[in-house]
Amino acid sequence: MSFARVRYGVAHMSWSNPRTSVPPEGRERAVRALVVGFSFGLIAVAGKLPINAVAGGDVGLLPLVIGVGVATWYGGRIAGVMATASSAVADSWLQALHGGAAAAAPQHWAGVFLYLVVGLASAVVIDMLRVARATEAAEAVARDRLNAALAEREARLAELLEQEREATLQRDAFVDIVSHELRTPITVVVASARLLSRDADRLPSADAALVREIEAGSDRLERLVQDLVVLVRSERGAVPEADDPVRLAPVIARAVAAEAARWPELTFTSLIDDALPVVSGSEGYLEQVLGNLLSNAAKYNRPSGTVRVLASADAHGVSVRVQDDGPGIVDAESDRLFDLYYRSGSTSGAAAGSGIGLYVSRQLARAMGGDIRARRRPEGGSEFEVRLRAYDVADDEAFGTPVAVDMLQAS
């Protein structure tokens, strides 16, 4: 193999092979560093000459370290090494021209070697300082940019929070106005529809069906407004706690009777323990909770199915369970059913809904110191259980004997 082919192969490997080639910007920096180092090396030697003239002799090689330092600071480590080598060669050449035998003395070459060591060490140290300073400057710029970006984000976040606050205030004001302004006309509509429904049997079938639709729609609208009021209060964290003594049996009886009138095709039953204690809560809260649970049990029941309400007491409090004969809930969704606006994909198509009734019911139950949970019944259908606290009173007889309802059935 000829020398020319070897030289071509080495050059091709160094500059053309994508695995070993140096990027163009890297080659440019290296060439620039070599030029800077060579230039400052010669400038250092040229600057040493007047110093020698003033001193009346050679002052040595150490003053050239200044040139090495400047070259390293502006050109990097490669420039420092190049400045060290070029200044040593140039100074030795000048010494050979003007110093004669002195330039060939061992002391001179010992000094050159010492200068090379000191120059290279200076190039390394100064380059480290340069890199550290450049890194610190870059970090300072990055910090300034980060602080500016954070300040901009904070300003944007504050703007968004202000917009959200204003939107929340407007929404709350709207819901408050709607809920309060709608209550009076809704009450009138509901009362009128119920009066008409009493004489529905005397009306033609089409008119009777229309009256029942009006009554059902007005009832649903009334319940929706009540749920909206609780929803707004819960988002504000302002659902009032309720711990009044409540006899549960009459509340269950009213709720079951009202819901049974709305769903004549279903059977509603309730079974309440005779020794059921007074519970802690609110009659209004309990009626709203039971109304939502009974309505759900009716909507998702099977045709001609049964809705059961079971109330019992144990050592932990009072349990009210609402059961249906429908398809049943999915066990994995038993807790998510109480999330706001959540509707199960397995039952959402069976009946219309807003997805807030169960959420509101849990908020009200917790405001009374209780809770609600749901499960799938092994025999089919779903069960929603409301847990309530027994009222802590020294003398329950002050509230009278609890009303026992053995069985209420409407079909």
DOVEXPA-716860 format. One record per residue (C-alpha): x, y, z; residue in three letters; residue number from 1. Coordinates in nm, 2 decimals. Layout:
N
+--------+--------+--------+------+-----+
!     xx !     yy !     zz ! type ! seq !
+--------+--------+--------+------+-----+
!      X !      Y !      Z !  ALA ! NUM !
...
+--------+--------+--------+------+-----+
//
This chain:
411
+--------+--------+--------+------+-----+
!     xx !     yy !     zz ! type ! seq !
+--------+--------+--------+------+-----+
!   0.00 !   0.00 !   0.00 !  MET !   1 !
!   0.15 !   0.33 !  -0.10 !  SER !   2 !
!   0.20 !   0.63 !   0.14 !  PHE !   3 !
!  -0.05 !   0.84 !  -0.07 !  ALA !   4 !
!  -0.33 !   0.58 !  -0.02 !  ARG !   5 !
!  -0.26 !   0.56 !   0.36 !  VAL !   6 !
!  -0.27 !   0.94 !   0.39 !  ARG !   7 !
!  -0.60 !   0.95 !   0.19 !  TYR !   8 !
!  -0.75 !   0.68 !   0.41 !  GLY !   9 !
!  -0.66 !   0.87 !   0.73 !  VAL !  10 !
!  -0.79 !   1.20 !   0.60 !  ALA !  11 !
!  -1.12 !   1.03 !   0.48 !  HIS !  12 !
!  -1.17 !   0.87 !   0.82 !  MET !  13 !
!  -1.11 !   1.19 !   1.01 !  SER !  14 !
!  -1.32 !   1.43 !   0.80 !  TRP !  15 !
!  -1.57 !   1.22 !   0.60 !  SER !  16 !
!  -1.67 !   0.93 !   0.82 !  ASN !  17 !
!  -1.99 !   1.03 !   1.00 !  PRO !  18 !
!  -1.89 !   0.83 !   1.31 !  ARG !  19 !
!  -1.55 !   1.00 !   1.34 !  THR !  20 !
!  -1.57 !   1.33 !   1.16 !  SER !  21 !
!  -1.57 !   1.66 !   1.34 !  VAL !  22 !
!  -1.87 !   1.89 !   1.28 !  PRO !  23 !
!  -1.79 !   2.20 !   1.07 !  PRO !  24 !
!  -1.85 !   2.44 !   1.36 !  GLU !  25 !
!  -1.61 !   2.23 !   1.57 !  GLY !  26 !
!  -1.34 !   2.26 !   1.31 !  ARG !  27 !
!  -1.40 !   2.63 !   1.28 !  GLU !  28 !
!  -1.36 !   2.68 !   1.65 !  ARG !  29 !
!  -1.04 !   2.47 !   1.66 !  ALA !  30 !
!  -0.89 !   2.67 !   1.37 !  VAL !  31 !
!  -0.99 !   3.00 !   1.53 !  ARG !  32 !
!  -0.83 !   2.89 !   1.86 !  ALA !  33 !
!  -0.51 !   2.79 !   1.69 !  LEU !  34 !
!  -0.49 !   3.13 !   1.51 !  VAL !  35 !
!  -0.56 !   3.32 !   1.83 !  VAL !  36 !
!  -0.30 !   3.12 !   2.03 !  GLY !  37 !
!  -0.04 !   3.16 !   1.76 !  PHE !  38 !
!  -0.10 !   3.53 !   1.73 !  SER !  39 !
!  -0.09 !   3.60 !   2.11 !  PHE !  40 !
!   0.22 !   3.38 !   2.14 !  GLY !  41 !
!   0.40 !   3.60 !   1.88 !  LEU !  42 !
!   0.26 !   3.92 !   2.04 !  ILE !  43 !
!   0.39 !   3.80 !   2.38 !  ALA !  44 !
!   0.74 !   3.75 !   2.24 !  VAL !  45 !
!   0.74 !   4.08 !   2.06 !  ALA !  46 !
!   0.63 !   4.25 !   2.39 !  GLY !  47 !
!   0.91 !   4.09 !   2.57 !  LYS !  48 !
!   1.17 !   4.26 !   2.35 !  LEU !  49 !
!   1.13 !   4.61 !   2.49 !  PRO !  50 !
!   1.13 !   4.47 !   2.84 !  ILE !  51 !
!   1.47 !   4.30 !   2.77 !  ASN !  52 !
!   1.60 !   4.63 !   2.63 !  ALA !  53 !
!   1.50 !   4.82 !   2.95 !  VAL !  54 !
!   1.63 !   4.55 !   3.18 !  ALA !  55 !
!   1.96 !   4.53 !   2.98 !  GLY !  56 !
!   1.93 !   4.15 !   2.93 !  GLY !  57 !
!   1.70 !   3.86 !   2.89 !  ASP !  58 !
!   1.43 !   3.86 !   3.16 !  VAL !  59 !
!   1.34 !   3.49 !   3.10 !  GLY !  60 !
!   1.03 !   3.32 !   2.97 !  LEU !  61 !
!   0.79 !   3.38 !   3.26 !  LEU !  62 !
!   0.66 !   3.72 !   3.12 !  PRO !  63 !
!   0.53 !   3.52 !   2.82 !  LEU !  64 !
!   0.28 !   3.35 !   3.06 !  VAL !  65 !
!   0.07 !   3.67 !   3.03 !  ILE !  66 !
!   0.03 !   3.61 !   2.66 !  GLY !  67 !
!  -0.07 !   3.25 !   2.73 !  VAL !  68 !
!  -0.33 !   3.37 !   2.98 !  GLY !  69 !
!  -0.48 !   3.63 !   2.75 !  VAL !  70 !
!  -0.49 !   3.37 !   2.46 !  ALA !  71 !
!  -0.66 !   3.11 !   2.69 !  THR !  72 !
!  -0.92 !   3.36 !   2.82 !  TRP !  73 !
!  -1.03 !   3.46 !   2.47 !  TYR !  74 !
!  -0.96 !   3.14 !   2.28 !  GLY !  75 !
!  -0.98 !   2.85 !   2.52 !  GLY !  76 !
!  -0.75 !   2.58 !   2.62 !  ARG !  77 !
!  -0.63 !   2.50 !   2.26 !  ILE !  78 !
!  -0.54 !   2.87 !   2.21 !  ALA !  79 !
!  -0.34 !   2.86 !   2.54 !  GLY !  80 !
!  -0.15 !   2.55 !   2.44 !  VAL !  81 !
!  -0.08 !   2.70 !   2.10 !  MET !  82 !
!   0.04 !   3.03 !   2.26 !  ALA !  83 !
!   0.27 !   2.84 !   2.49 !  THR !  84 !
!   0.43 !   2.64 !   2.21 !  ALA !  85 !
!   0.46 !   2.93 !   1.96 !  SER !  86 !
!   0.60 !   3.18 !   2.21 !  SER !  87 !
!   0.86 !   2.91 !   2.33 !  ALA !  88 !
!   0.97 !   2.84 !   1.98 !  VAL !  89 !
!   0.98 !   3.21 !   1.88 !  ALA !  90 !
!   1.17 !   3.31 !   2.19 !  ASP !  91 !
!   1.42 !   3.02 !   2.15 !  SER !  92 !
!   1.47 !   3.12 !   1.79 !  TRP !  93 !
!   1.54 !   3.48 !   1.89 !  LEU !  94 !
!   1.78 !   3.37 !   2.16 !  GLN !  95 !
!   1.96 !   3.15 !   1.91 !  ALA !  96 !
!   2.00 !   3.45 !   1.68 !  LEU !  97 !
!   2.12 !   3.70 !   1.94 !  HIS !  98 !
!   2.24 !   3.48 !   2.23 !  GLY !  99 !
!   2.48 !   3.25 !   2.06 !  GLY ! 100 !
!   2.62 !   2.99 !   2.29 !  ALA ! 101 !
!   2.39 !   3.11 !   2.57 !  ALA ! 102 !
!   2.09 !   2.99 !   2.38 !  ALA ! 103 !
!   2.24 !   2.64 !   2.35 !  ALA ! 104 !
!   2.32 !   2.61 !   2.72 !  ALA ! 105 !
!   2.14 !   2.35 !   2.93 !  PRO ! 106 !
!   2.00 !   2.62 !   3.15 !  GLN ! 107 !
!   1.82 !   2.78 !   2.86 !  HIS ! 108 !
!   1.65 !   2.45 !   2.76 !  TRP ! 109 !
!   1.56 !   2.38 !   3.12 !  ALA ! 110 !
!   1.40 !   2.72 !   3.13 !  GLY ! 111 !
!   1.21 !   2.64 !   2.81 !  VAL ! 112 !
!   1.09 !   2.31 !   2.96 !  PHE ! 113 !
!   0.98 !   2.49 !   3.28 !  LEU ! 114 !
!   0.80 !   2.75 !   3.08 !  TYR ! 115 !
!   0.62 !   2.48 !   2.88 !  LEU ! 116 !
!   0.50 !   2.32 !   3.20 !  VAL ! 117 !
!   0.39 !   2.65 !   3.36 !  VAL ! 118 !
!   0.23 !   2.77 !   3.03 !  GLY ! 119 !
!   0.03 !   2.45 !   2.99 !  LEU ! 120 !
!  -0.08 !   2.45 !   3.35 !  ALA ! 121 !
!  -0.18 !   2.81 !   3.32 !  SER ! 122 !
!  -0.38 !   2.73 !   3.01 !  ALA ! 123 !
!  -0.57 !   2.46 !   3.19 !  VAL ! 124 !
!  -0.64 !   2.67 !   3.50 !  VAL ! 125 !
!  -0.74 !   2.98 !   3.32 !  ILE ! 126 !
!  -0.96 !   2.78 !   3.08 !  ASP ! 127 !
!  -1.13 !   2.63 !   3.38 !  MET ! 128 !
!  -1.19 !   2.98 !   3.53 !  LEU ! 129 !
!  -1.32 !   3.09 !   3.19 !  ARG ! 130 !
!  -1.56 !   2.80 !   3.16 !  VAL ! 131 !
!  -1.68 !   2.86 !   3.51 !  ALA ! 132 !
!  -1.74 !   3.22 !   3.45 !  ARG ! 133 !
!  -1.92 !   3.15 !   3.12 !  ALA ! 134 !
!  -2.13 !   2.89 !   3.30 !  THR ! 135 !
!  -2.21 !   3.13 !   3.58 !  GLU ! 136 !
!  -2.31 !   3.40 !   3.32 !  ALA ! 137 !
!  -2.52 !   3.15 !   3.13 !  ALA ! 138 !
!  -2.69 !   3.04 !   3.45 !  GLU ! 139 !
!  -2.75 !   3.40 !   3.54 !  ALA ! 140 !
!  -2.91 !   3.46 !   3.21 !  VAL ! 141 !
!  -3.12 !   3.14 !   3.24 !  ALA ! 142 !
!  -3.23 !   3.25 !   3.59 !  ARG ! 143 !
!  -3.33 !   3.59 !   3.46 !  ASP ! 144 !
!  -3.53 !   3.43 !   3.18 !  ARG ! 145 !
!  -3.69 !   3.18 !   3.42 !  LEU ! 146 !
!  -3.78 !   3.46 !   3.67 !  ASN ! 147 !
!  -3.93 !   3.66 !   3.38 !  ALA ! 148 !
!  -4.12 !   3.36 !   3.26 !  ALA ! 149 !
!  -4.24 !   3.29 !   3.62 !  LEU ! 150 !
!  -4.34 !   3.65 !   3.66 !  ALA ! 151 !
!  -4.53 !   3.63 !   3.34 !  GLU ! 152 !
!  -4.70 !   3.31 !   3.44 !  ARG ! 153 !
!  -4.79 !   3.45 !   3.78 !  GLU ! 154 !
!  -4.95 !   3.75 !   3.62 !  ALA ! 155 !
!  -5.14 !   3.53 !   3.37 !  ARG ! 156 !
!  -5.24 !   3.30 !   3.66 !  LEU ! 157 !
!  -5.36 !   3.60 !   3.86 !  ALA ! 158 !
!  -5.56 !   3.72 !   3.56 !  GLU ! 159 !
!  -5.71 !   3.38 !   3.51 !  LEU ! 160 !
!  -5.80 !   3.35 !   3.88 !  LEU ! 161 !
!  -5.96 !   3.69 !   3.87 !  GLU ! 162 !
!  -6.16 !   3.58 !   3.57 !  GLN ! 163 !
!  -6.26 !   3.26 !   3.74 !  GLU ! 164 !
!  -6.36 !   3.45 !   4.05 !  ARG ! 165 !
!  -6.57 !   3.69 !   3.85 !  GLU ! 166 !
!  -6.73 !   3.40 !   3.66 !  ALA ! 167 !
!  -6.80 !   3.21 !   3.98 !  THR ! 168 !
!  -6.96 !   3.52 !   4.14 !  LEU ! 169 !
!  -7.17 !   3.57 !   3.83 !  GLN ! 170 !
!  -7.27 !   3.20 !   3.82 !  ARG ! 171 !
!  -7.35 !   3.20 !   4.19 !  ASP ! 172 !
!  -7.55 !   3.51 !   4.16 !  ALA ! 173 !
!  -7.74 !   3.37 !   3.86 !  PHE ! 174 !
!  -7.82 !   3.04 !   4.05 !  VAL ! 175 !
!  -7.92 !   3.23 !   4.36 !  ASP ! 176 !
!  -8.16 !   3.45 !   4.16 !  ILE ! 177 !
!  -8.29 !   3.16 !   3.96 !  VAL ! 178 !
!  -8.34 !   2.94 !   4.26 !  SER ! 179 !
!  -8.52 !   3.21 !   4.47 !  HIS ! 180 !
!  -8.72 !   3.36 !   4.18 !  GLU ! 181 !
!  -8.83 !   3.02 !   4.05 !  LEU ! 182 !
!  -8.94 !   2.88 !   4.38 !  ARG ! 183 !
!  -9.27 !   3.08 !   4.40 !  THR ! 184 !
!  -9.39 !   3.01 !   4.04 !  PRO ! 185 !
!  -9.28 !   2.65 !   4.07 !  ILE ! 186 !
!  -9.47 !   2.61 !   4.40 !  THR ! 187 !
!  -9.78 !   2.75 !   4.23 !  VAL ! 188 !
!  -9.74 !   2.51 !   3.93 !  VAL ! 189 !
!  -9.68 !   2.21 !   4.15 !  VAL ! 190 !
!  -9.97 !   2.28 !   4.37 !  ALA ! 191 !
! -10.20 !   2.35 !   4.07 !  SER ! 192 !
! -10.09 !   2.03 !   3.90 !  ALA ! 193 !
! -10.16 !   1.83 !   4.21 !  ARG ! 194 !
! -10.50 !   1.98 !   4.25 !  LEU ! 195 !
! -10.57 !   1.89 !   3.88 !  LEU ! 196 !
! -10.44 !   1.54 !   3.92 !  SER ! 197 !
! -10.70 !   1.47 !   4.19 !  ARG ! 198 !
! -10.97 !   1.51 !   3.94 !  ASP ! 199 !
! -10.78 !   1.35 !   3.65 !  ALA ! 200 !
! -11.01 !   1.05 !   3.65 !  ASP ! 201 !
! -11.29 !   1.28 !   3.55 !  ARG ! 202 !
! -11.10 !   1.42 !   3.25 !  LEU ! 203 !
! -11.07 !   1.26 !   2.91 !  PRO ! 204 !
! -10.78 !   1.02 !   2.89 !  SER ! 205 !
! -10.57 !   1.26 !   2.68 !  ALA ! 206 !
! -10.63 !   1.55 !   2.93 !  ASP ! 207 !
! -10.56 !   1.32 !   3.22 !  ALA ! 208 !
! -10.23 !   1.22 !   3.07 !  ALA ! 209 !
! -10.14 !   1.58 !   3.01 !  LEU ! 210 !
! -10.21 !   1.67 !   3.37 !  VAL ! 211 !
!  -9.99 !   1.39 !   3.49 !  ARG ! 212 !
!  -9.71 !   1.50 !   3.26 !  GLU ! 213 !
!  -9.74 !   1.86 !   3.40 !  ILE ! 214 !
!  -9.73 !   1.73 !   3.75 !  GLU ! 215 !
!  -9.43 !   1.51 !   3.69 !  ALA ! 216 !
!  -9.25 !   1.79 !   3.50 !  GLY ! 217 !
!  -9.32 !   2.04 !   3.78 !  SER ! 218 !
!  -9.20 !   1.80 !   4.05 !  ASP ! 219 !
!  -8.88 !   1.73 !   3.86 !  ARG ! 220 !
!  -8.82 !   2.11 !   3.81 !  LEU ! 221 !
!  -8.88 !   2.17 !   4.18 !  GLU ! 222 !
!  -8.64 !   1.90 !   4.28 !  ARG ! 223 !
!  -8.38 !   2.03 !   4.03 !  LEU ! 224 !
!  -8.40 !   2.38 !   4.18 !  VAL ! 225 !
!  -8.35 !   2.24 !   4.53 !  GLN ! 226 !
!  -8.05 !   2.04 !   4.41 !  ASP ! 227 !
!  -7.90 !   2.35 !   4.25 !  LEU ! 228 !
!  -7.93 !   2.54 !   4.57 !  VAL ! 229 !
!  -7.74 !   2.27 !   4.76 !  VAL ! 230 !
!  -7.49 !   2.24 !   4.48 !  LEU ! 231 !
!  -7.40 !   2.61 !   4.49 !  VAL ! 232 !
!  -7.37 !   2.60 !   4.87 !  ARG ! 233 !
!  -7.14 !   2.29 !   4.85 !  SER ! 234 !
!  -6.91 !   2.46 !   4.61 !  GLU ! 235 !
!  -6.88 !   2.75 !   4.85 !  ARG ! 236 !
!  -6.83 !   2.51 !   5.13 !  GLY ! 237 !
!  -7.14 !   2.65 !   5.30 !  ALA ! 238 !
!  -7.39 !   2.37 !   5.33 !  VAL ! 239 !
!  -7.52 !   2.43 !   5.68 !  PRO ! 240 !
!  -7.48 !   2.14 !   5.92 !  GLU ! 241 !
!  -7.80 !   1.99 !   6.06 !  ALA ! 242 !
!  -7.83 !   1.82 !   6.39 !  ASP ! 243 !
!  -8.19 !   1.87 !   6.49 !  ASP ! 244 !
!  -8.39 !   1.58 !   6.63 !  PRO ! 245 !
!  -8.59 !   1.42 !   6.36 !  VAL ! 246 !
!  -8.84 !   1.13 !   6.38 !  ARG ! 247 !
!  -8.75 !   0.93 !   6.07 !  LEU ! 248 !
!  -9.07 !   0.73 !   6.02 !  ALA ! 249 !
!  -9.30 !   1.02 !   5.92 !  PRO ! 250 !
!  -9.04 !   1.15 !   5.68 !  VAL ! 251 !
!  -9.00 !   0.82 !   5.51 !  ILE ! 252 !
!  -9.38 !   0.78 !   5.49 !  ALA ! 253 !
!  -9.42 !   1.12 !   5.32 !  ARG ! 254 !
!  -9.14 !   1.06 !   5.08 !  ALA ! 255 !
!  -9.26 !   0.71 !   4.98 !  VAL ! 256 !
!  -9.62 !   0.84 !   4.94 !  ALA ! 257 !
!  -9.51 !   1.13 !   4.72 !  ALA ! 258 !
!  -9.30 !   0.91 !   4.50 !  GLU ! 259 !
!  -9.55 !   0.64 !   4.47 !  ALA ! 260 !
!  -9.81 !   0.89 !   4.33 !  ALA ! 261 !
!  -9.56 !   0.98 !   4.06 !  ARG ! 262 !
!  -9.49 !   0.62 !   3.96 !  TRP ! 263 !
!  -9.83 !   0.43 !   3.97 !  PRO ! 264 !
!  -9.70 !   0.14 !   3.76 !  GLU ! 265 !
!  -9.44 !   0.05 !   4.04 !  LEU ! 266 !
!  -9.49 !  -0.09 !   4.38 !  THR ! 267 !
!  -9.34 !   0.11 !   4.68 !  PHE ! 268 !
!  -9.30 !  -0.06 !   5.02 !  THR ! 269 !
!  -9.14 !   0.05 !   5.34 !  SER ! 270 !
!  -9.04 !  -0.15 !   5.65 !  LEU ! 271 !
!  -8.94 !   0.05 !   5.96 !  ILE ! 272 !
!  -8.82 !  -0.09 !   6.29 !  ASP ! 273 !
!  -9.06 !  -0.02 !   6.58 !  ASP ! 274 !
!  -8.78 !   0.08 !   6.80 !  ALA ! 275 !
!  -8.62 !   0.32 !   6.55 !  LEU ! 276 !
!  -8.46 !   0.60 !   6.75 !  PRO ! 277 !
!  -8.47 !   0.98 !   6.68 !  VAL ! 278 !
!  -8.20 !   1.07 !   6.43 !  VAL ! 279 !
!  -7.98 !   1.38 !   6.41 !  SER ! 280 !
!  -8.04 !   1.59 !   6.10 !  GLY ! 281 !
!  -8.30 !   1.79 !   5.92 !  SER ! 282 !
!  -8.64 !   1.70 !   5.78 !  GLU ! 283 !
!  -8.59 !   1.91 !   5.47 !  GLY ! 284 !
!  -8.25 !   1.74 !   5.41 !  TYR ! 285 !
!  -8.39 !   1.39 !   5.46 !  LEU ! 286 !
!  -8.69 !   1.45 !   5.24 !  GLU ! 287 !
!  -8.46 !   1.58 !   4.96 !  GLN ! 288 !
!  -8.22 !   1.28 !   5.00 !  VAL ! 289 !
!  -8.50 !   1.03 !   5.01 !  LEU ! 290 !
!  -8.67 !   1.20 !   4.72 !  GLY ! 291 !
!  -8.36 !   1.17 !   4.50 !  ASN ! 292 !
!  -8.29 !   0.81 !   4.60 !  LEU ! 293 !
!  -8.65 !   0.70 !   4.55 !  LEU ! 294 !
!  -8.67 !   0.88 !   4.21 !  SER ! 295 !
!  -8.35 !   0.70 !   4.10 !  ASN ! 296 !
!  -8.48 !   0.37 !   4.21 !  ALA ! 297 !
!  -8.80 !   0.43 !   4.02 !  ALA ! 298 !
!  -8.63 !   0.55 !   3.70 !  LYS ! 299 !
!  -8.39 !   0.26 !   3.68 !  TYR ! 300 !
!  -8.63 !  -0.01 !   3.79 !  ASN ! 301 !
!  -8.77 !  -0.28 !   3.57 !  ARG ! 302 !
!  -9.13 !  -0.25 !   3.45 !  PRO ! 303 !
!  -9.38 !  -0.33 !   3.73 !  SER ! 304 !
!  -9.09 !  -0.35 !   3.97 !  GLY ! 305 !
!  -9.07 !  -0.28 !   4.34 !  THR ! 306 !
!  -8.90 !   0.00 !   4.53 !  VAL ! 307 !
!  -8.83 !  -0.09 !   4.89 !  ARG ! 308 !
!  -8.73 !   0.13 !   5.18 !  VAL ! 309 !
!  -8.59 !  -0.05 !   5.49 !  LEU ! 310 !
!  -8.50 !   0.14 !   5.81 !  ALA ! 311 !
!  -8.32 !  -0.02 !   6.10 !  SER ! 312 !
!  -8.10 !   0.07 !   6.39 !  ALA ! 313 !
!  -7.78 !  -0.08 !   6.52 !  ASP ! 314 !
!  -7.49 !   0.01 !   6.76 !  ALA ! 315 !
!  -7.34 !   0.25 !   6.50 !  HIS ! 316 !
!  -7.66 !   0.45 !   6.42 !  GLY ! 317 !
!  -7.96 !   0.43 !   6.19 !  VAL ! 318 !
!  -7.96 !   0.28 !   5.84 !  SER ! 319 !
!  -8.21 !   0.37 !   5.56 !  VAL ! 320 !
!  -8.18 !   0.14 !   5.26 !  ARG ! 321 !
!  -8.35 !   0.21 !   4.92 !  VAL ! 322 !
!  -8.37 !  -0.10 !   4.70 !  GLN ! 323 !
!  -8.49 !  -0.15 !   4.34 !  ASP ! 324 !
!  -8.53 !  -0.44 !   4.10 !  ASP ! 325 !
!  -8.34 !  -0.28 !   3.81 !  GLY ! 326 !
!  -8.03 !  -0.40 !   3.63 !  PRO ! 327 !
!  -7.81 !  -0.29 !   3.92 !  GLY ! 328 !
!  -7.50 !  -0.08 !   3.94 !  ILE ! 329 !
!  -7.15 !  -0.18 !   3.84 !  VAL ! 330 !
!  -6.95 !  -0.25 !   4.16 !  ASP ! 331 !
!  -6.65 !  -0.06 !   4.03 !  ALA ! 332 !
!  -6.86 !   0.25 !   3.99 !  GLU ! 333 !
!  -7.03 !   0.23 !   4.34 !  SER ! 334 !
!  -6.83 !   0.53 !   4.47 !  ASP ! 335 !
!  -6.80 !   0.73 !   4.15 !  ARG ! 336 !
!  -7.18 !   0.75 !   4.13 !  LEU ! 337 !
!  -7.17 !   1.02 !   4.39 !  PHE ! 338 !
!  -6.92 !   1.24 !   4.19 !  ASP ! 339 !
!  -7.07 !   1.56 !   4.04 !  LEU ! 340 !
!  -7.21 !   1.52 !   3.69 !  TYR ! 341 !
!  -7.11 !   1.15 !   3.68 !  TYR ! 342 !
!  -7.35 !   0.91 !   3.51 !  ARG ! 343 !
!  -7.29 !   0.54 !   3.47 !  SER ! 344 !
!  -7.24 !   0.43 !   3.11 !  GLY ! 345 !
!  -7.44 !   0.12 !   3.18 !  SER ! 346 !
!  -7.76 !   0.30 !   3.29 !  THR ! 347 !
!  -7.73 !   0.66 !   3.15 !  SER ! 348 !
!  -7.94 !   0.57 !   2.84 !  GLY ! 349 !
!  -8.22 !   0.42 !   3.05 !  ALA ! 350 !
!  -8.35 !   0.75 !   3.18 !  ALA ! 351 !
!  -8.27 !   1.13 !   3.17 !  ALA ! 352 !
!  -8.08 !   1.29 !   3.44 !  GLY ! 353 !
!  -7.84 !   1.58 !   3.53 !  SER ! 354 !
!  -7.58 !   1.38 !   3.73 !  GLY ! 355 !
!  -7.62 !   1.60 !   4.04 !  ILE ! 356 !
!  -7.88 !   1.42 !   4.25 !  GLY ! 357 !
!  -7.66 !   1.17 !   4.41 !  LEU ! 358 !
!  -7.38 !   1.42 !   4.46 !  TYR ! 359 !
!  -7.63 !   1.65 !   4.64 !  VAL ! 360 !
!  -7.76 !   1.37 !   4.85 !  SER ! 361 !
!  -7.42 !   1.28 !   4.98 !  ARG ! 362 !
!  -7.35 !   1.64 !   5.06 !  GLN ! 363 !
!  -7.67 !   1.66 !   5.26 !  LEU ! 364 !
!  -7.61 !   1.33 !   5.43 !  ALA ! 365 !
!  -7.26 !   1.44 !   5.54 !  ARG ! 366 !
!  -7.40 !   1.77 !   5.66 !  ALA ! 367 !
!  -7.62 !   1.56 !   5.90 !  MET ! 368 !
!  -7.31 !   1.37 !   6.02 !  GLY ! 369 !
!  -7.39 !   1.07 !   5.81 !  GLY ! 370 !
!  -7.30 !   0.93 !   5.46 !  ASP ! 371 !
!  -7.43 !   0.73 !   5.16 !  ILE ! 372 !
!  -7.30 !   0.43 !   4.99 !  ARG ! 373 !
!  -7.42 !   0.21 !   4.70 !  ALA ! 374 !
!  -7.39 !  -0.15 !   4.61 !  ARG ! 375 !
!  -7.52 !  -0.41 !   4.37 !  ARG ! 376 !
!  -7.77 !  -0.65 !   4.53 !  ARG ! 377 !
!  -7.68 !  -1.02 !   4.49 !  PRO ! 378 !
!  -8.04 !  -1.10 !   4.41 !  GLU ! 379 !
!  -8.05 !  -0.83 !   4.15 !  GLY ! 380 !
!  -8.10 !  -0.45 !   4.15 !  GLY ! 381 !
!  -7.92 !  -0.18 !   4.34 !  SER ! 382 !
!  -7.92 !  -0.07 !   4.70 !  GLU ! 383 !
!  -7.84 !   0.28 !   4.83 !  PHE ! 384 !
!  -7.79 !   0.30 !   5.20 !  GLU ! 385 !
!  -7.80 !   0.63 !   5.41 !  VAL ! 386 !
!  -7.63 !   0.61 !   5.74 !  ARG ! 387 !
!  -7.75 !   0.86 !   6.00 !  LEU ! 388 !
!  -7.65 !   0.93 !   6.36 !  ARG ! 389 !
!  -7.89 !   0.87 !   6.65 !  ALA ! 390 !
!  -7.98 !   1.19 !   6.82 !  TYR ! 391 !
!  -7.79 !   1.23 !   7.14 !  ASP ! 392 !
!  -8.05 !   1.34 !   7.39 !  VAL ! 393 !
!  -8.10 !   1.25 !   7.76 !  ALA ! 394 !
!  -8.48 !   1.21 !   7.73 !  ASP ! 395 !
!  -8.61 !   1.09 !   7.39 !  ASP ! 396 !
!  -8.97 !   1.10 !   7.53 !  GLU ! 397 !
!  -8.96 !   1.48 !   7.48 !  ALA ! 398 !
!  -9.01 !   1.41 !   7.11 !  PHE ! 399 !
!  -9.29 !   1.16 !   7.16 !  GLY ! 400 !
!  -9.29 !   0.80 !   7.06 !  THR ! 401 !
!  -9.15 !   0.73 !   6.71 !  PRO ! 402 !
!  -9.42 !   0.64 !   6.46 !  VAL ! 403 !
!  -9.39 !   0.28 !   6.34 !  ALA ! 404 !
!  -9.49 !   0.21 !   5.99 !  VAL ! 405 !
!  -9.50 !  -0.16 !   5.93 !  ASP ! 406 !
!  -9.58 !  -0.16 !   5.56 !  MET ! 407 !
!  -9.69 !   0.11 !   5.32 !  LEU ! 408 !
!  -9.78 !  -0.02 !   4.97 !  GLN ! 409 !
!  -9.89 !   0.18 !   4.67 !  ALA ! 410 !
!  -9.94 !   0.03 !   4.33 !  SER ! 411 !
+--------+--------+--------+------+-----+
//
